[in-house]
């Protein structure tokens, strides 16, 4: 530790305290503390720091926190110190933790287990330290973890442990009353504990419980009186005395409890009279703590059922307080006198001079407390003096908050105890004039209502005198500069309502004053609004009385100005004034009745005045109104809309992946729609695996069927791109064409029967439908541009003509009638997908065929050989049939791709031509045409060796192939 200083601390710590004490500025102090923080950060993180040294570091961290700086870097070390077995280190750790952390800190969870273990310790000092931490750190969520152990400690042999356990339960009750509601009876039991400290600690939770529910604890009055009597008779040990007063804090708490239990209960109060009187006689008033006990006795006497002897004793004590030279005792005397006035008002008259002296005292706090006493003492005989003194004090202070409070009290006292109307108006004028806009707007509204209603219940003369006095006083005040806005609102309202009521002042004089107010306070729209409304009332009253209205020029200019004001409220008031002036007398009387501001307005909630209009509308055929609760159909629609809105809101933001769209698989074209077979349809390439089931071979179809003469690429592996097979279907001489629609492949035999097989994809959870609803087609068209384009092409390809070259024959046109007849016989299918790019490679056990043989079957073998040899001469014109088809399929309908959409027309026309000529050749015969197998393999290898060339560079590819 180095050289030791006082209290076992090192010289470094003592130097730190000394340097901070000698700091001359906050900046210097902050610099010293920041240096200390850096030092502690470095030294506290060193390995193998001695425990005694760590204890000092923790204390220095506490000192840093007390100075307002952050020492959170050392919190964890204080938590670790609570785990130490050494008592001194453990108590130091608990002390630091209770100062560092709050009940919601994240490190609390690390202390709960240690507290649970320490609550079971055999060393009561460790238990006391843990209970101290429980009171400070345990929150509502962790109360159940330690509550059983704290309850067990109520029976501990050590009184210090029992006392702290009571304090911990009290803390639990303050945080979560429901968690310890079943343990309230333990407080009753511990009230009879042999140790006064435990009993005194029990009084605190019992006081809280009695404050909430007095009747449940009436049976404890005798017990509390007995305890208080024992304390007053000095039966407690001397160690509980304070300045020769026996347990004064226990007495104060007991007196508070008795005041609650005896309030309004004569029987319970009678049990308290004796002991309270004994305290009055025995209590020493020479010390502050003795005066505190006496003050609490006065409060108790003012709360319980009145007793003359106790009231006399309390008055004597108050007299001693008021005659004292100490401001503190005078303050207590004024406060105690204010409490006794409620029970015995004549007591205040005995101390009038003392109260007046307190009003003259320079102590502002004492003066305010005296005004509170005067407010409670006010009656009709002394209201003028008290209110005048309060207004004078209000003028002299600068505290706006207290000035507002005094103004409200003056208004309240003037309304209740005003000796005359003239005094009331003058008093209110002073309050508004000097309190300014600090006066609550409700005070102004109350004043206006009071003037309108009047004082006398049936005395109209008194009410008219009050209003005349108000008008006269306001006409004198209205010319003063810088009047408060609230006061001006009151003035304008009173002048407009009663300015010409008694006939003393002409309408032109009042309106001129109001126009002057509106012009003088042009920036205050509220005052201008009140002024315009007052003008409208005066003119309306004049018209109702049958007198001619002559508007002053300044009033006319004011109305014209407000008619063009940016404030819609002022505009409306100006237009209303002009409209009222133009009405007849009867209408004006109805709109603006005289002196009707306080009359109740009858509201017809049923709108019965519209019954005639409704009846006429019903006679003309209008529908009867249906109440909202009877609209069953409308409610159903409303519920449906609500549900729809909720469903749409649920799909506002989705994080799951979108479902993959079904690939649009084109089918073969029916015989009647021959032109459509020449188009290439773009198909989105799916990235998910698809499985294909084998379909049994069907009987051979006659070669007269035009569907047999087509390009077959089923089972052919892609030459470029990802390796895949479009299908694993077997193709033999006796196989028949297949149609694929929406993931369902159909096999059509010669008899026209259709058999379907489902293609298992990632959508195998849903069965593919043969027909797609128009809504789904429209949605697909808008999202992906898929199925709708295919259908559009199918419907329009009958009107298109494509040219592969000048020598390619034109496609024959098919009539609409034949289209309809064909649609009736066969189901319309999408166009075939020449290269299905998404199917995985699936080995086929069936015998496969070479697709180039089919191509050679359609063309002359010599032409094919010559064209291949010709294009093989250079890589820039490599024949890439597969690449061409792939690029064409991916580029949509051919727009902008450089390839004619009808390039395959040359392939289909010979077939069509042969079909029209009636040539009957079977599909197996076509497979046997062309070169032998060796030549086909050589050509296939040649094609594989060729590079990918854009189709735009091979415009004559199909022309060369077709010769």
Buried (B, 14 or more C-beta within 10 A) or exposed (E): BEEEBEEEBBEBBBEBEEBBEEBEEEEEBBEBBEEBBEBBEEBBEEEEEEEEBBBBBBBBBBBBBEBEBEBEEBBEBBBBBBBBEEEEBBBBBBBBBBBBBEEEBEBBEBBBEBBBEBBEBEEBBBBBBBBBBBBBBBEEEBBEEBBEBBBEBBEBEBBBBBBBBBBBBBBBBEBBEEBBEEBBEBBBEBBEBEBBBBBBBBBBBBBEBBEEEBEEBBEBBEEBBEBBBBBBEBEBEEEBEEEEBBBBBBBBBBBBBBBBBBBEBEEBBBBBBEBBBBBBEBBEBEBEBBBBBBBBBBBBBBBBBBBEEBBEBBBEBBBEBBEBEEBBBBBBBBBBBBBBBEBBEEBBEEBEEBBBBBBEBEBEEBBBBBBBBBBBBBEEEBBBEBBBBBBEBBEEEEEEEBBBBBBBBBBBBBBEBBEBBBBBBBBBBBBBBBBBEBBBEEBBBBBBEBBBEBBBEEEEEBBBBBBBBBBBBBBEBBEEEEBBBBBBBBBBBBBBBBBBBEEEBBBBBBBBBBBBBBBBBEEBBBBBBBBBBBBBBBBBBBBBEEEEBEBBEBBEEBBEBBBEBEEEBBBBBBEBBBEBBEBEEEBBBEBBEBBEBEEEEEEEEEEEEEEEEEEEBEEEEEEEEEEEEEEEEEEEEEEEEEEEEEEEEEEEEEEEEEEEBBBBBBBBBBBBBBBBBBBBBBBBBBEEEBEBEEBEBBEBBEBBBBBBBBBBBBBBEBBBBEEBBBBBBBBBBEBBBBBBBBBBBBBBBEEEEEEBBEBEBEBEEEEBEEEBEEEBBEEBBEEBBBBBBBBEBBEEBBEBEBBBBEEBBEBEEBEEEBBEEBEEEBBBBBBBBBBBBBBBEBEBEBEBBBBBBBBBBBBEEEBBBEBBEEBBEEEEBBBBBBBBBBBBBBBBBBEEBBBBBBBBBBBBBBBBEBBEEEEEBBBEEBBEBBBEEEBBEEBEEBBEEBEBBEBEEBBEBBBBBBE
